[in-house]
Amino acid sequence: MSLLGRILQELLYGSPSEGAYGDGHRCVSLWPGDSMIVLDVVHDEIQFVEILHRDSLS
């Protein structure tokens, strides 16, 4: 697995965005241990999750 594959995992909830999310969008950053989780939230619903600096989930 590539270096990028080892440090980045992504989870998509809902339909993919065709550009910026627009009004009602906010990013929420969480720091569990040595990892970082970034949530893209639109109108109080999670749309996309990025898990950075984490060992592979596979």
N, C-alpha and C positions, 0 to 999 in steps of 0.2 A: 504494500500500500504506500502511496506517495506521502510525503511529509504533510501536504495540505490535508489529505484524507485522514491523517492521524490527529491533526489539531483542530479540525472543523467538522462538525456534524450539523445538519440542518433538518428541520421538521416543518413541513408546510401544512397549515390548517386552513381549509377553505380554498377558494379559487385563487390562482396566482394573480398578482397585481400586474397590470400593463403600464407600469410607470410608478409614480409616487402615489402613496395611499390617499393623500389629500386631507381634508378636514376630518377631525376625529381621530387622527393618528398620534400615537405617542410610543416612545421606546422605553422599556423598563429593563434596567441592567441589574443582574443578580450576581453575587460573587461567592459561590459555595466552594470553599477551599481554594485550590490553585486554578480552578476553572472560572469561566465567565459565561453567563447565559444572558442573551439579549432577546427580549420579547418584543415583537411588533404587535401593538394592540390598536385595533380600530373599533371605535364605538363600544369599548369595554369587552371586546372579544379578541382573543389571541388569534392572529393570522399567520405568524411565522416565528419560529424559534431557532436561534443560532447558539450552538454550544461550542465555545472556543477553548483551546488549550486543554483538551481532554484526550485520554487514550481512546483508541478506536472502540466503537460499540459492537463491532462484529467479531 
